[in-house]
Amino acid sequence: MTQTVETVTSDVLVIGGGIGGLTAAIKARGHDADVLVVDKGGIGWAGQVPISGGRSMVILPEESVDNWVKWAVENGEYLNDQDWTRRFGEKVHECTMDLAGWGMPFFKQANQLNIIPRMKAYKAVQFPAKKLMPKMWSHARKKGVRMMDKVAIVDLISKDGAVTGALGLGLTDNRFYLFRAKAFIIANGSCRYKRQKGFNMCNGEGVVMAYRAGARLRNAEFSNTYGYCSVGYEVFTRNPIYYFFVNSKGENILLKHFPDMREAMETKREKQDYSKITEAMAREVFAGNGPIYLDLTRSTPEELDFARGTHLAKDGSVISGFWDTLPAKGIHPDREKVEMMPMFVGGQGPIRVDLECRTNVSRLWAIGDASALGCGWSGARSPGTVPAVGIPFAFVSGSLAGTSAGVFVKDAPETAVDMREVTARKEEILSPLKRGKGPNHRDLICQIHEAVVPLNYNFFRKKDRLKEAIGMLEKAREDVGHGVAKDFHQLVKLAEAEAMAVSGEITFRAALMRQESRGTHMREDFQDQDNVDWLKWIIVEQQDDRMHLFTEPVPMDKYKYNIK
């Protein structure tokens, strides 16, 4: 079957229809740009908001952004790009009010946003997670944003250092697409590796596309977020149930290993750090004190409110599937102990961007989880290790990128696309359809899981194990090149597997290079933090089809907050 190329043009192409992508599209449309949003899923349900906890950080005008920056820099162990940390803090209230003005369903009281305490360093607004994205879809449509569902972008085309096109596979119409635009915004998330039941739609495709187009990556070694879940029921929750985790002896494991967390429990102001929770669970099991349980059987009503998160909601609501799903299966966490386990969730994306979310590649921007780690605002830990910051970064970065791209395309000339390159890439992308035998995407994804999921590879790190994991991922990349597919759906799954393998290798090579422990990067062979030789960023870029890594000193002399 001969597959023709269908060309679609716009001024701005937004790859990904989550909250960040739609924010960017609306902002670019405000500058009279012709904007097209493309998503492999369903726009209006895309991205990670629909299954989130429905809370979003905010810094009120009367509050100090300096206090936020200071907290974030200390939490990021001084590896932050402090210009970006401040940018995020300064813009988050303005962008939140933009969304409220667009009619987004934030909870209100007396016609004012309902502001709740969250962490000690910041407050949050709330919204019903399942209702926000349909509202965003509706508002974007009213503003004239064009949309295409069920089309997976699988690669970028570039010429002379500038992105000129994007290639996509239609999942319902079986068409091969070339998207031409003056500006391209990557908004399709980071790599979650399809390991858990939630947040598994993002698999690093945008990050790897940008990397192959020449975009530089930063802080990839910190993209190793682990959470927790009940054994047998991987139900997502951000409520602070971890304060009630005990070992087989009945000892509170979090307070045993991290007694500084006690203040948060007593004051009901969270000091959440997923890396500490995972470390405490793992160390207890390794010491022979497992299994780990959530034990609320002797909790006071106030402690139950804290664990459920009702202390945060003035209307008494609980925005979490955990407390609905388990009772429906006959498990009642307030009446019986529930066995818990660490859960690998991947991490935010390492695409490096400037303060307008531009990459170093001309005509290419990156926002949301694709660049949340690479922009550097959170320093030596993935933003996913603390609650309520992922969603606001998505719409703050979306606002910045959409505005920047919308202004850019007004005077930007059209660019030429090399159709010979398009034809060659089309044949390469479609080649698995012609193979008679080879590995399928399911086996390949499981093969990648064997390298990226285990704690002794990706959490407790050591030189020999990191090299072993890199070898496993190199083999997975090679095997993906021999993969077979029966249809476009399976072609997209192969593309996701390849992006996962590349993302994992980028993470592990950066982790191997950093010879210290800092943030969520813990080296058993370099256990101390080294502020003499390693107060620097690791940059990854593609050179001659190989991963090239180098370091860049953190410019502490120009930043306000420095190591004491």
Order of alpha helices (4+ residues) and beta strands (2+ residues): beta-beta-alpha-beta-beta-alpha-alpha-beta-beta-beta-beta-alpha-beta-beta-beta-beta-beta-alpha-beta-beta-beta-alpha-alpha-alpha-beta-alpha-alpha-beta-beta-alpha-alpha-alpha-alpha-beta-alpha-alpha-beta-beta-beta
